[in-house]
Amino acid sequence: MAQGKQAQRRSLGFYSADPSQHTLLEDSQGLATGALVAGLGFYLLNHVGLLTGGTAGVAFLLHYAFGISFGLLFFIVNLPFYYLSFRRLGLGFSLKTFIAIGLASVVTEIEHRFLLIEYLHPGWAAMLGGLLLGYGLLALYRHRASLGGVGILAIYIQDRFGIQAGLVQLAFDLCVMICAFAVVSPATVAWSILSAVVLNVFLAINHRSDRYIVVR
């Protein structure tokens, strides 16, 4: 009886019996929840004027410098990286990443309609924002997707050379933070560095290609 129910669930696409493969439903919920959690992380950072690393950090810099929508900038900044994604990581990864970036951009822009924060300390925002982005990225990585840009490059380097994705992103993040001194205050940069460290340490500890079959 139990085996019959499991077979029915597999046939309906609820989950895959092969641990190296995901069904459409599994990928859909992974992309949706990963983008939702990451979007909340972006929202917390933006609420107190902090940055993060990667292409999101570049989008934050442009957002604070010119007042352009962060969600729009985040989507645009990632466009050049899709060529690398398609050539190196395949159409499936590229398409899911495109969807994840679009969802995260939309969530970040509409979050204020559903969540109003009266007070948020920059240090708390840095830690929570970094952790939420880490959890969001981990969910996306598990479903062969990312939030674009350096995430795409980091996943490729990890798969190709075995260097942890979190460490690759950390190097780029340091460059973003150096540029941030021209746009925001030193205190804001300091809190932003804390957020980037929390994010990348979380990924370095929790994301390994030899631990998760689905990212090989």
N, C-alpha and C positions, 0 to 999 in steps of 0.2 A: 504493500500500500504506500509506504513512504517512498520507495523507489519510483512508483508511478507518479507521485506528486512532484518529485524532483525532475523527472523527465518532462512533465508538463510545463514546469517553470522554465526549464531550459528551452523548450520548444517555443514558448511565448517570449523568449528573450529577456527574462528577468535577470538571469546571471549565466555566466559561461562555466561549463564544466572544465574547460581548459584554463589553468591558472595563468597562462601566457597570453590569453586573449580576453578582450572585453566585448560584451554585447553593446548594441546601440543604446539600450536603456542605461547600462552601467556607465558608458562614456558620457551620456547626456547628463546624468545626475552628477558625475564627477566634474564636468565642465561648469555646470550651473552652480554647484556648491563652492567649488574652488574660486570662481569669479566673484561670487557673492561675498565670501569671506575676505578675499583680497580687496574688493571694493570698499568694504568697511574699514580695512586697514588704511587705505588711501584717504578715506574720508576723515579719520581721526588725525592723521598727519596734517592734512590740509586745514583742518579746523584750527590748529594752533600754529600754522605757518611753517611746519617742518618739511624736510625733504627725505628722500630715500635714495637708493642707488639705482643703477641700471638706466634703461630708457625712461622709466618713471621719474628718476631723479632729473634727467634732462627736461622732461615735460614740466616738472615742478619749477625748475629754474626759469623756464620760459614763461610759465604761468605767473610767477611772482614778479618777473621783470616787466611783462607787458600786459598782464591782466587778462590774457586769453584763457578760455575754458580749459581746465586741466584735462578733462575727459577727451576733448577734441584733440588737444596736443598729444596726449598719450597715444591715441589711435594713429595720428599722422606720423609721429616720430618712429613708430615701429614699422611703417610701410617698407623702407629700404631693406629691412632684414628678412623679408619674406622670400627673396631670391635665394639667400643662403639656406633658409629653411627648406625650400622646395628642392634645391640641388643636393643638399647633404642629408636631410632627414625625411624627405618624402612628402607626397601630397597629403597623406592622412594627418601627419603631424602639423603641417602648415595650415590645413583647413581648420583643425581643432584649435590651434593657437589663434588663428584669425577670429574665430568665434569667441574664444575666451577673452581676448583683448577687447572685442566689441562689447561683450557683456559687462566686463569690469569697468569700462569707460562709462557705460550707461548707468550702472549701479552707483558709481562715484558721483555722477551728476544729479541723480534723483534722491540720493540718501537723505538730504536735508528735509525732504518732504515727509519723511517717515520717522526721522530721528533728530531731535533737537537737544543739544548739549549746553547746559547753562554754564558749567565751568569744567575745564579739563587742564590739568597741569601738564606742561610740555614733557616732563620726564615720564609721566604715566602714559601719555600719548605715544612717546617714543617706544616704550617697551611693548605696550599693547599693539601699536601699529606694526612694529617689527614682527611680533609673534603671529598676528593675523595674516600678514603677508606671507610669512613662512608656511603657515598651515595651508593657505590658499595655493601657494606654489607647489607644495608637496602633493596636494590633491591633484593638481593639474599634471605634475610630472608622472604620477602613478597612472594617468590616462593618456600618456604620450602627448602632452601639450605643455605650453608655458605661457608666460605673459610677454613673450616676444623679446626682440632686441638681444640683450646680453644673455637672457635666459635661453634663447635659441643657441647662441654660440656656446654657452656653458654646457648645455646638454650634449651638444656635438663633441666638445672637447672631452667631456667625461666618458662618453661612449667610445670615442676614438683613442684617447690617450690614458684614460683612467684617472685623470685629475678631477677631484670632487668639484661639482658644479658650484657649491657655495664659495670655494676658494677663488674660482675664476671670477665670480661676480664681485667678490671683495676687492680685488685689484681695480676693477673698473669703478667701483663705488668710491674708492679713495680719490680717484681723479675727479669725480663729480663733486665731492665734498670740497676739494681745493677750489674748484670754480665757484662754489656757493658763496665764498667769502666776498665775491664781487656783487652779490645780490641781496644777501640777508646778513643779519648780525652774527658776530662770533658765537654768542650764546646759542642762537638758533642752529648754527652749524654743529656745535658741540652736542646738542640734543639729537640732531639728525644723525650724527656719527653713531651715537648710542643705538638708535633705531636700526641703522644699517648693520651694526655689529650683531645685534640680537637676531636680526633676520638671517644673516649669513652663517652665524654659528649654529643656529637652529637647523638650517639646511645641511651644513657640513656634517652634523651629528646624525641627522635622521634620513638623509637621502643618499643611498648607495646603490649603484647599478647591480652589484652582486647580491644585494639583499632582496630586491624586488624584481621578480622575473619579468614583469610587464614592461619594464623600461629597457630591456636588452634589445 
